[in-house]
Amino acid sequence: MTAPTTSAVLADRITAAFQPGPYQLPDGRTLDSYFDPYQLTCDPLLLRETAAALAALLPPDTEVVAGPALAAIPLVTAISLQTGLPAAYVRAAPKEHGTWRQIEGADLEGRRTVLIDDTARSGASVLYGARLLRIAGARVTTALCVLDRDAGATTLLTEHRMTLSALLTDPGSVR
């Protein structure tokens, strides 16, 4: 299934980033296939096309785009270049030297920030990123991803006053 802004050609090109499984999840369960975001972000044309499609999903009042390290950084940067919006990057943990920051980039205080990620499954990692951005002063109500694995992310984010939009939805098989 594709979002209205995702052409069938782009969807086919993105799905080429799927690798056959099994792929082990952090909780020990496995997926039948793995979505390799680096296959997407390391191809300049595919990255540009994906960024344009994601940019089309941004709410009109978006002031900053942000995403977690590592896989989302190329997406966020490409969307920033596409739209002219400033970017911010979220580390899983604060840097242990230098600035000690967990979030780098644009000033977030009071600014409408959209969280971008490569995939969403349960939504826990997206929600964690949104929480960190909110603590930093960002107004986060929207998340975008390339692939929604349709495993609870939409429901979880809705419970936390957020919406999730994706270019593709694929439930995959979780065992």
N, C-alpha and C positions, 0 to 999 in steps of 0.2 A: 504494500500500500504506500502511496506517495502523497505528500502534502500538495495542495494546489499549486504551489510555486515550484515544485520539483518536476521537471520534465521526465518523461519515460527514459530518454537517453541518459540524462544525468543519474537517474535512479539505477539504471543498469550499470553505469560506470562506477557508482558508489558500491553497489553490491559485489563488484569484483574484489573489493577489499575483504570479503568474507573468506575465512580459512576453514577447512574442514576440522572438526573436533576429534576427540573430545577436548574441551578446555576446562580446566578446574577453576572454580570461583573461590574467592577468599573464604567462604563459609563451608567449603568442601564439596559442594554439589558441582555438577558439571553441565556444560552447555554442549550441544551437538556441533556448534560452529562458533568461531571467534571472529569478531569484527576487528580487523587490524587498522586502527586509525592512521598509522604511519604510511600505509599503502595509499591513503587518500591525501595526507598532508605533504608527502614527499613528491607528489606529482604536481608541478606548478599549474598546469591547466586545470586539473581536477580540483585542486585547492581553490583556485580563482572562481571556478563555477560553483563550488559548494559554498564559498563565502558569499557570493552574490545571492544564492538561494536563501541562505540563512539571514542575510541582511534584509531581504524582502519580508521576513517574518518579524523583524524588530518593531516594537510599538513606536509610533511616531514621536513620542516624548522621551525616547531613550537618550541619555546623556553620556553614558559610559558602557563599554562592553568589557566583561571580565570573564576569566576562566581559570581553572586549576592547572597547575603544572602536572604533567608534562605534555600530554597529548593535545590539550586544548590550546596551548600557547600559539601554535601556527594558525589555528582557526581564528582565534581572537585577533591576532595580528593582521590576518588577511581581511577580516571584517572591518577592522579599524582603518586599514588602507582603503577599502572599498567605500566606506561611509564618511571618513574623516572624523569619526568619533574617537575620543581618547580611550586607552585600554588600561586594564589592571590585571595583574596575575596573582593568583593565590597559591601559596605553598601549603603542603599538608601540615608542616610544622614551621615555627619561626626559624629563620636563618640563625645559625649558632655562632656567627661572627659578623663583623662589620656593623650593619644597621640593625640587626636582630629582627628585621621585619618578617611578617608572614604574608603581607600583601605589598606588592610593588606596583608602581605606575601612577596612574591618575589619582587626583584628589577625589575622594568618594563622598565626603560629607554632604548629606542632603541631596545627593544626585541620584536620579533614576538610573539604575544599573541593571543590565541584563546579563545573566550568567549563561555562558556558552560552554557546552561540553561535547565530547565526541559521542558518547553513549549514555543512556539512562536505563537502568534495570529496575532496581528497587526504589531508587530515588534518594537513598541515604547519602551518597557522596555529593549529589547535587544540593541536598538540603544542608549538609555540612558546609559546603562552600558559600551558600547563601547566608548561613548564620554568621560566618566569619566576615563576610562583606557587610552585613547589617551591624555587627559590632563595630566595624570601622566607620559607620555612619551612612552607608549606602542605603538607598530605598530599592529593595529587590522584591519584585513581584512576578517576574517573568524569567523562565529558563528556556533555552533553545538547545537542541542537540541534533546531531546528524541522524542517529539511530535510537529509537525508543524500543527497547526489548519487550515492552508491554508486560512488565512483571511487577507492577505496583507503583511506579514512579509518579504517574499522574495523580493517583489517589493520595499518596503521601504528600505531595507538594500542595495539592488542593487543601488538605488539612492544615497546611501552614501558610495559607493565603498566597499561593503561587500558582501560576499556570505554566504548563510545559507544552511546547510545540516542537515537532520533529519533522525532519525531511522524509524519513522512512520509519515504518513501524514493522518490527519482526519479532514475534514472540519467542522464536527459537524453542528448542526443547531443553528444559532444565530437568536433570535427574538428581 
